[in-house]
Amino acid sequence: MGRILGRILELLGLFVTLSSGWYVAKGPFFGYATPPLEYIMVATAIFIGGIILFGWGLSGRVAASQQDERVIPSNKKV
Protein backbone atom coordinates (compact mmCIF):
# COMPACT_ATOMS: atom_id res chain seq x y z
CA MET A 1 0.00 0.00 0.00
CA GLY A 2 1.43 3.35 -0.97
CA ARG A 3 1.74 6.52 1.00
CA ILE A 4 -1.13 8.24 -0.79
CA LEU A 5 -3.54 5.34 -0.32
CA GLY A 6 -2.48 5.04 3.31
CA ARG A 7 -3.11 8.75 3.84
CA ILE A 8 -6.56 8.50 2.21
CA LEU A 9 -7.54 5.51 4.35
CA GLU A 10 -6.21 7.20 7.45
CA LEU A 11 -8.18 10.39 6.84
CA LEU A 12 -11.32 8.46 5.90
CA GLY A 13 -11.06 6.38 9.08
CA LEU A 14 -10.51 9.52 11.14
CA PHE A 15 -13.56 11.19 9.60
CA VAL A 16 -15.76 8.12 10.12
CA THR A 17 -14.58 7.73 13.72
CA LEU A 18 -15.12 11.38 14.59
CA SER A 19 -18.53 11.64 12.93
CA SER A 20 -19.94 8.47 14.48
CA GLY A 21 -18.50 9.43 17.88
CA TRP A 22 -20.11 12.84 17.57
CA TYR A 23 -23.45 11.22 16.76
CA VAL A 24 -23.35 9.10 19.91
CA ALA A 25 -22.11 11.94 22.12
CA LYS A 26 -24.36 14.71 20.78
CA GLY A 27 -27.41 13.55 22.73
CA PRO A 28 -26.30 13.61 26.34
CA PHE A 29 -23.49 16.14 26.03
CA PHE A 30 -24.83 18.75 23.58
CA GLY A 31 -28.43 18.99 24.72
CA TYR A 32 -30.12 16.97 21.98
CA ALA A 33 -32.42 14.03 22.54
CA THR A 34 -30.70 10.70 23.06
CA PRO A 35 -30.79 8.63 19.84
CA PRO A 36 -32.61 5.28 19.86
CA LEU A 37 -30.62 2.29 21.04
CA GLU A 38 -30.49 0.69 17.59
CA TYR A 39 -28.88 3.81 16.11
CA ILE A 40 -26.37 3.97 18.95
CA MET A 41 -25.39 0.35 18.33
CA VAL A 42 -24.96 0.98 14.60
CA ALA A 43 -22.93 4.13 15.31
CA THR A 44 -20.73 2.15 17.71
CA ALA A 45 -20.10 -0.51 15.05
CA ILE A 46 -19.24 2.23 12.54
CA PHE A 47 -16.95 3.81 15.15
CA ILE A 48 -15.05 0.53 15.57
CA GLY A 49 -14.84 0.13 11.79
CA GLY A 50 -13.45 3.67 11.52
CA ILE A 51 -10.77 2.90 14.10
CA ILE A 52 -9.79 -0.23 12.17
CA LEU A 53 -9.70 1.74 8.89
CA PHE A 54 -7.60 4.47 10.53
CA GLY A 55 -5.13 1.91 11.88
CA TRP A 56 -4.93 0.12 8.54
CA GLY A 57 -4.13 3.37 6.74
CA LEU A 58 -1.60 4.40 9.38
CA SER A 59 0.23 1.08 9.28
CA GLY A 60 0.25 1.20 5.48
CA ARG A 61 1.76 4.67 5.54
CA VAL A 62 4.40 3.63 8.06
CA ALA A 63 5.29 0.55 6.02
CA ALA A 64 5.56 2.63 2.84
CA SER A 65 7.86 5.15 4.50
CA GLN A 66 10.42 2.58 5.61
CA GLN A 67 13.48 2.08 3.47
CA ASP A 68 14.28 -1.21 1.78
CA GLU A 69 17.82 -1.16 3.11
CA ARG A 70 18.19 -3.27 6.20
CA VAL A 71 21.21 -3.89 8.34
CA ILE A 72 21.78 -7.60 8.71
CA PRO A 73 24.12 -8.39 11.57
CA SER A 74 26.73 -11.02 10.85
CA ASN A 75 29.48 -12.76 12.76
CA LYS A 76 32.21 -11.38 10.51
CA LYS A 77 34.80 -9.14 12.09
CA VAL A 78 35.46 -5.96 10.19
C-alpha positions in Angstrom: 0.0 0.0 0.0 1.4 3.4 -1.0 1.7 6.5 1.0 -1.1 8.2 -0.8 -3.5 5.3 -0.3 -2.5 5.0 3.3 -3.1 8.8 3.8 -6.6 8.5 2.2 -7.5 5.5 4.3 -6.2 7.2 7.5 -8.2 10.4 6.8 -11.3 8.5 5.9 -11.1 6.4 9.1 -10.5 9.5 11.1 -13.6 11.2 9.6 -15.8 8.1 10.1 -14.6 7.7 13.7 -15.1 11.4 14.6 -18.5 11.6 12.9 -19.9 8.5 14.5 -18.5 9.4 17.9 -20.1 12.8 17.6 -23.5 11.2 16.8 -23.3 9.1 19.9 -22.1 11.9 22.1 -24.4 14.7 20.8 -27.4 13.6 22.7 -26.3 13.6 26.3 -23.5 16.1 26.0 -24.8 18.8 23.6 -28.4 19.0 24.7 -30.1 17.0 22.0 -32.4 14.0 22.5 -30.7 10.7 23.1 -30.8 8.6 19.8 -32.6 5.3 19.9 -30.6 2.3 21.0 -30.5 0.7 17.6 -28.9 3.8 16.1 -26.4 4.0 18.9 -25.4 0.3 18.3 -25.0 1.0 14.6 -22.9 4.1 15.3 -20.7 2.2 17.7 -20.1 -0.5 15.0 -19.2 2.2 12.5 -17.0 3.8 15.2 -15.0 0.5 15.6 -14.8 0.1 11.8 -13.5 3.7 11.5 -10.8 2.9 14.1 -9.8 -0.2 12.2 -9.7 1.7 8.9 -7.6 4.5 10.5 -5.1 1.9 11.9 -4.9 0.1 8.5 -4.1 3.4 6.7 -1.6 4.4 9.4 0.2 1.1 9.3 0.3 1.2 5.5 1.8 4.7 5.5 4.4 3.6 8.1 5.3 0.5 6.0 5.6 2.6 2.8 7.9 5.2 4.5 10.4 2.6 5.6 13.5 2.1 3.5 14.3 -1.2 1.8 17.8 -1.2 3.1 18.2 -3.3 6.2 21.2 -3.9 8.3 21.8 -7.6 8.7 24.1 -8.4 11.6 26.7 -11.0 10.9 29.5 -12.8 12.8 32.2 -11.4 10.5 34.8 -9.1 12.1 35.5 -6.0 10.2 
